[in-house]
Amino acid sequence: MTTIHVPVRDSYDVLIERGILSRCGEIVKERIGGSTCAVITDDNVGRFHAKTVETSLAAAGFRVVKYVLPHGESSKCAEMLLKIYSFLCENDVTRADCLIALGGGVVGDITGFAAATFLRGLPYVQIPTSLLAQVDSSVGGKTAIDLPEGKNLVGAFKQPKVVLCDPDTLKTLPRAFLIDGMGEVIKYGMIADAKLFDLLCQCDLSDVQAHFEEIIPACVGIKRDVVAEDELDTGLRMILNFGHTLGHAVEAYYHYETYTHGCAVAVGMCLMTKYCGEPEAYQRLKTCCERYELPTDVPAPLSGLLPLCGHDKKRMGGKIRYIVCKPVGKAEIRTASFADFCALFERSV
């Protein structure tokens, strides 16, 4: 087992081990206790992994209840959050109990937000089953739901009690979800680890999975270091949003139906590097993304995407903060007026 400690105010461990799902009950009992575990999952993940988790929790003495939401970004909304609250009330979940987020980024985000707000807060466990969630969204305590006006606009910081990463769950991922996760993996190489980026440039979808036991801890380690220094996202942590300002705009422009998060982030990284970075870095990034079948541009005109960046969480008053990687492996936070940010792309608007 690989253990990565996240030293924030409410510190916790990320445990990475093949087969750890079958032992989740004993780990939750040891680290949290309580009598009831409410498992929140989606209809895709539930078919493959819910039984294993429920069996392990029950064997550890927990009463287990389960809520299954429809898969996809559209479930990360206020309506679904209210349904989860009602489910928790109906099943008499108390502050002594815990929530289990079993799934990808959508499940982790909405379950974490429910844990942050139901009964003014109760413990939860992240069990990420997608590559994107294992390397990124399950760690750091950001929880949220989307609004029609933009992604992740309502949320809270709520650290999990423990994160259980089982690389074996990635074997059940459809190819599209593997591609999606690689967008965030490439981001980590770009912002903080040139050697990781070099490794990714040497692989492709056919052989990268053989390196996951090296790649996953590398990405989690980078996020741990950043979050430990800036838990509440007021400074250094912003580098984790490389590609996200334009990426979220891409998702919103296509109504969260055409481009998944990782694919949209890949587009955002490429556009930012093309117009604000170094030509060599852009070519390397573009080629790397193409190796994993990630998009590097979209048909939508920048004149349609840029106004959506105005809803970005990193906007402060009339200014917006954005991330540029110059060179590969080093991220830089920049601040500009929203007008000046848009002007960076004016030659193609």
C-alpha positions as CSV (number, residue, x, y, z in Angstrom):
1,M,0.0,0.0,0.0
2,T,1.1,3.5,-0.8
3,T,0.1,6.1,1.9
4,I,0.2,9.8,1.2
5,H,-0.6,12.0,4.1
6,V,-2.4,15.3,3.5
7,P,-1.3,17.7,6.3
8,V,-4.2,20.2,6.3
9,R,-6.2,21.4,9.3
10,D,-8.3,18.2,9.3
11,S,-5.5,16.0,8.0
12,Y,-6.1,12.6,6.4
13,D,-4.5,9.9,4.3
14,V,-4.8,8.8,0.7
15,L,-4.4,5.0,0.6
16,I,-3.5,3.5,-2.8
17,E,-3.7,-0.2,-3.1
18,R,-5.1,-2.8,-5.5
19,G,-8.1,-4.5,-4.0
20,I,-8.6,-2.0,-1.2
21,L,-12.3,-1.8,-1.9
22,S,-12.8,-5.2,-0.4
23,R,-11.2,-3.9,2.9
24,C,-13.0,-0.5,3.0
25,G,-15.3,-1.5,5.9
26,E,-12.5,-2.2,8.3
27,I,-10.7,1.0,7.3
28,V,-13.8,3.1,7.8
29,K,-14.6,1.4,11.1
30,E,-11.1,2.1,12.4
31,R,-10.8,5.7,11.2
32,I,-14.4,7.0,11.6
33,G,-16.6,4.5,13.5
34,G,-20.4,5.2,13.7
35,S,-23.2,2.8,12.9
36,T,-24.5,3.8,9.5
37,C,-22.7,4.3,6.2
38,A,-24.7,6.0,3.4
39,V,-23.2,5.1,0.1
40,I,-23.7,7.6,-2.7
41,T,-22.9,6.2,-6.2
42,D,-24.1,6.4,-9.8
43,D,-25.8,3.9,-12.0
44,N,-22.6,3.1,-13.9
45,V,-20.2,2.6,-11.0
46,G,-22.8,1.0,-8.8
47,R,-23.1,-2.0,-11.2
48,F,-19.5,-2.8,-10.9
49,H,-18.4,-1.8,-7.4
50,A,-21.3,-1.1,-5.0
51,K,-21.7,-4.8,-3.9
52,T,-18.1,-5.1,-2.9
53,V,-18.3,-1.9,-0.9
54,E,-21.6,-2.8,0.7
55,T,-20.4,-6.3,1.7
56,S,-17.2,-5.0,3.3
57,L,-19.1,-2.3,5.2
58,A,-21.7,-4.7,6.5
59,A,-19.0,-7.2,7.5
60,A,-17.5,-4.4,9.6
61,G,-20.8,-4.0,11.4
62,F,-22.3,-1.0,9.6
63,R,-25.9,-0.5,8.6
64,V,-25.6,0.3,4.9
65,V,-28.0,2.4,2.9
66,K,-27.4,3.4,-0.7
67,Y,-28.5,6.2,-3.1
68,V,-27.9,5.8,-6.8
69,L,-27.9,8.9,-9.0
70,P,-27.9,9.0,-12.8
71,H,-24.4,9.3,-14.2
72,G,-23.1,12.4,-15.8
73,E,-22.5,16.1,-15.0
74,S,-26.2,17.0,-15.1
75,S,-26.6,15.2,-11.8
76,K,-24.3,17.6,-10.0
77,C,-27.2,20.1,-9.4
78,A,-29.3,21.6,-6.7
79,E,-32.2,19.3,-7.5
80,M,-30.1,16.2,-7.0
81,L,-28.6,17.6,-3.8
82,L,-32.0,18.1,-2.3
83,K,-32.9,14.5,-3.2
84,I,-29.8,13.3,-1.3
85,Y,-30.7,15.4,1.7
86,S,-34.2,13.8,1.7
87,F,-32.7,10.3,1.4
88,L,-30.4,10.9,4.4
89,C,-33.4,12.1,6.4
90,E,-35.5,9.2,5.4
91,N,-32.8,6.8,6.5
92,D,-32.1,8.5,9.9
93,V,-28.5,9.4,9.1
94,T,-26.9,11.3,12.0
95,R,-23.8,13.3,12.6
96,A,-22.2,10.2,14.1
97,D,-22.6,8.4,10.8
98,C,-20.7,8.9,7.5
99,L,-21.2,9.3,3.8
100,I,-19.3,7.2,1.2
101,A,-18.6,8.8,-2.2
102,L,-18.2,5.8,-4.5
103,G,-17.6,7.0,-8.0
104,G,-16.0,9.7,-10.2
105,G,-15.7,13.4,-9.9
106,V,-19.5,14.1,-10.0
107,V,-20.3,11.7,-7.2
108,G,-17.3,12.9,-5.1
109,D,-18.2,16.6,-5.5
110,I,-21.9,16.3,-4.7
111,T,-21.4,13.8,-1.9
112,G,-18.7,16.0,-0.4
113,F,-21.0,19.0,-0.5
114,A,-23.8,17.0,1.1
115,A,-21.4,16.0,3.8
116,A,-20.4,19.6,4.3
117,T,-23.9,20.9,4.7
118,F,-26.3,18.2,5.9
119,L,-26.7,18.6,9.7
120,R,-24.1,21.3,9.4
121,G,-21.5,18.7,8.6
122,L,-20.7,15.0,8.9
123,P,-17.8,12.8,8.0
124,Y,-17.3,11.3,4.5
125,V,-15.0,9.0,2.7
126,Q,-13.8,9.3,-0.9
127,I,-13.6,6.1,-2.9
128,P,-12.7,7.4,-6.4
129,T,-13.3,4.9,-9.2
130,S,-12.3,7.0,-12.2
131,L,-8.8,8.0,-13.2
132,L,-9.7,11.7,-13.0
133,A,-11.1,11.3,-9.5
134,Q,-8.1,9.2,-8.3
135,V,-5.5,11.7,-9.5
136,D,-7.3,14.9,-8.8
137,S,-10.9,15.5,-7.6
138,S,-11.0,13.1,-4.6
139,V,-8.1,14.9,-2.9
140,G,-8.1,18.5,-1.5
141,G,-11.5,19.0,-0.1
142,K,-13.2,21.0,-2.8
143,T,-16.9,20.1,-3.0
144,A,-19.6,21.7,-5.2
145,I,-22.6,21.6,-7.4
146,D,-23.1,23.4,-10.7
147,L,-25.5,26.2,-11.5
148,P,-27.0,26.9,-15.0
149,E,-24.7,29.9,-15.0
150,G,-21.5,27.9,-14.5
151,K,-19.7,25.0,-13.1
152,N,-18.9,24.5,-9.4
153,L,-20.3,27.9,-8.4
154,V,-21.8,26.7,-5.2
155,G,-19.7,24.6,-2.9
156,A,-17.6,24.3,0.3
157,F,-14.2,23.1,1.5
158,K,-14.8,19.8,3.2
159,Q,-11.9,17.4,3.7
160,P,-12.6,13.7,3.6
161,K,-11.6,11.5,6.5
162,V,-9.8,9.1,4.2
163,V,-9.4,8.5,0.5
164,L,-9.3,4.9,-0.8
165,C,-7.8,4.6,-4.3
166,D,-8.1,1.1,-5.8
167,P,-6.3,1.1,-9.2
168,D,-8.2,-2.2,-10.0
169,T,-11.4,-0.1,-10.5
170,L,-9.8,1.5,-13.5
171,K,-10.0,-1.8,-15.3
172,T,-13.8,-1.3,-15.7
173,L,-13.4,2.2,-17.1
174,P,-14.7,2.6,-20.7
175,R,-12.1,4.0,-23.0
176,A,-13.7,7.4,-23.0
177,F,-13.3,7.7,-19.3
178,L,-9.6,6.7,-19.5
179,I,-9.1,9.4,-22.1
180,D,-10.9,11.9,-19.9
181,G,-8.7,11.2,-16.9
182,M,-5.5,11.6,-18.9
183,G,-6.4,15.3,-19.3
184,E,-5.9,15.9,-15.6
185,V,-2.8,13.6,-15.5
186,I,-1.2,15.7,-18.3
187,K,-2.0,18.8,-16.3
188,Y,0.1,17.6,-13.4
189,G,3.1,17.1,-15.6
190,M,2.6,20.5,-17.1
191,I,2.3,22.4,-13.8
192,A,4.9,20.7,-11.6
193,D,6.7,17.6,-12.9
194,A,8.6,17.7,-16.2
195,K,9.7,14.1,-15.7
196,L,6.1,12.9,-15.4
197,F,5.3,14.8,-18.6
198,D,8.3,13.2,-20.4
199,L,6.9,9.7,-19.3
200,L,3.5,10.6,-20.6
201,C,5.0,11.6,-23.9
202,Q,6.6,8.2,-24.3
203,C,3.3,6.3,-23.7
204,D,-0.1,6.2,-25.2
205,L,-3.5,4.7,-24.3
206,S,-2.2,1.2,-25.2
207,D,0.5,1.1,-22.5
208,V,0.0,3.9,-20.0
209,Q,-2.0,1.7,-17.6
210,A,1.1,-0.2,-16.9
211,H,2.5,2.9,-15.3
212,F,-0.6,3.8,-13.2
213,E,1.0,2.7,-9.9
214,E,3.7,5.3,-10.6
215,I,1.5,8.0,-12.2
216,I,-1.3,8.1,-9.6
217,P,0.9,8.6,-6.5
218,A,2.9,11.2,-8.5
219,C,-0.2,13.3,-9.2
220,V,-1.6,12.9,-5.7
221,G,1.8,13.9,-4.2
222,I,1.8,17.1,-6.3
223,K,-1.7,17.9,-5.2
224,R,-0.9,17.1,-1.6
225,D,2.0,19.5,-1.6
226,V,0.0,22.3,-3.1
227,V,-3.1,21.8,-0.9
228,A,-0.9,21.6,2.2
229,E,0.5,25.1,1.4
230,D,-2.8,26.6,0.3
231,E,-5.8,24.7,1.6
232,L,-8.4,27.4,0.8
233,D,-7.3,28.2,-2.8
234,T,-6.2,31.8,-2.3
235,G,-2.7,31.5,-3.8
236,L,-0.5,28.6,-4.9
237,R,-3.5,26.2,-5.2
238,M,-4.7,28.1,-8.2
239,I,-2.0,26.4,-10.4
240,L,-4.2,23.3,-10.2
241,N,-6.7,25.2,-12.3
242,F,-4.4,25.2,-15.3
243,G,-6.6,24.8,-18.4
244,H,-9.8,25.1,-16.3
245,T,-10.8,28.7,-17.0
246,L,-11.3,28.0,-20.7
247,G,-12.0,24.3,-20.0
248,H,-15.1,25.2,-17.9
249,A,-16.1,27.6,-20.6
250,V,-16.0,24.8,-23.2
251,E,-18.1,22.6,-21.0
252,A,-20.7,25.4,-20.5
253,Y,-20.8,26.4,-24.1
254,Y,-21.7,22.9,-25.1
255,H,-24.2,22.6,-22.2
256,Y,-22.0,19.9,-20.5
257,E,-23.1,17.4,-23.2
258,T,-20.3,17.3,-25.8
259,Y,-17.0,17.5,-23.9
260,T,-16.2,15.8,-20.6
261,H,-14.2,17.6,-18.0
262,G,-10.8,16.1,-18.8
263,C,-11.3,16.7,-22.5
264,A,-12.4,20.3,-21.9
265,V,-9.3,20.8,-19.7
266,A,-7.1,19.5,-22.4
267,V,-8.6,22.1,-24.8
268,G,-8.2,24.8,-22.2
269,M,-4.5,23.9,-21.6
270,C,-3.7,23.9,-25.3
271,L,-5.5,27.2,-25.9
272,M,-3.8,28.9,-23.0
273,T,-0.4,27.6,-24.0
274,K,-0.9,28.4,-27.6
275,Y,-1.7,32.1,-26.9
276,C,0.1,32.8,-23.7
277,G,2.9,30.2,-23.5
278,E,6.0,29.2,-25.4
279,P,5.7,27.7,-29.0
280,E,7.8,24.7,-28.0
281,A,5.7,24.0,-24.9
282,Y,2.5,24.3,-27.0
283,Q,3.7,21.8,-29.6
284,R,4.8,19.3,-26.9
285,L,1.5,19.6,-25.1
286,K,-0.5,19.3,-28.3
287,T,1.4,16.2,-29.3
288,C,1.0,14.7,-25.9
289,C,-2.7,15.3,-25.8
290,E,-3.1,13.7,-29.2
291,R,-1.3,10.6,-28.0
292,Y,-4.2,10.1,-25.6
293,E,-6.9,11.0,-28.1
294,L,-7.7,14.2,-26.3
295,P,-9.0,17.2,-28.2
296,T,-6.7,20.2,-28.5
297,D,-9.2,22.7,-29.9
298,V,-13.0,23.0,-30.4
299,P,-15.2,24.4,-33.2
300,A,-16.7,27.0,-30.9
301,P,-15.2,30.5,-31.6
302,L,-13.3,32.1,-28.8
303,S,-15.8,35.0,-29.1
304,G,-18.3,32.5,-27.7
305,L,-16.0,31.0,-25.1
306,L,-14.4,34.1,-23.5
307,P,-17.6,35.7,-22.1
308,L,-18.3,32.4,-20.2
309,C,-14.9,32.8,-18.5
310,G,-16.4,35.8,-16.7
311,H,-18.3,33.3,-14.5
312,D,-15.0,31.6,-13.5
313,K,-14.5,31.2,-9.7
314,K,-11.0,32.7,-9.9
315,R,-12.4,36.0,-11.0
316,M,-12.0,38.7,-8.3
317,G,-14.0,41.8,-8.9
318,G,-13.0,43.1,-12.4
319,K,-9.8,40.9,-12.5
320,I,-9.3,37.3,-13.4
321,R,-6.4,35.0,-12.5
322,Y,-5.2,32.5,-15.0
323,I,-2.4,30.0,-15.2
324,V,0.4,29.7,-17.8
325,C,3.1,27.0,-17.9
326,K,6.5,28.5,-19.0
327,P,8.3,26.1,-19.4
328,V,6.8,22.6,-19.1
329,G,6.8,21.6,-15.4
330,K,6.5,25.1,-14.0
331,A,3.2,27.0,-13.5
332,E,2.8,30.8,-13.2
333,I,-0.2,32.6,-11.8
334,R,-1.1,35.7,-13.7
335,T,-3.7,38.4,-13.0
336,A,-5.3,40.7,-15.5
337,S,-8.5,42.7,-16.0
338,F,-11.1,40.7,-17.7
339,A,-10.8,42.9,-20.7
340,D,-7.0,42.4,-20.9
341,F,-7.5,38.6,-20.5
342,C,-9.8,38.5,-23.4
343,A,-7.4,40.7,-25.4
344,L,-4.8,37.9,-25.2
345,F,-6.9,36.0,-27.7
346,E,-8.1,38.9,-29.8
347,R,-6.1,37.9,-32.9
348,S,-8.4,34.9,-33.3
349,V,-11.7,36.4,-32.0
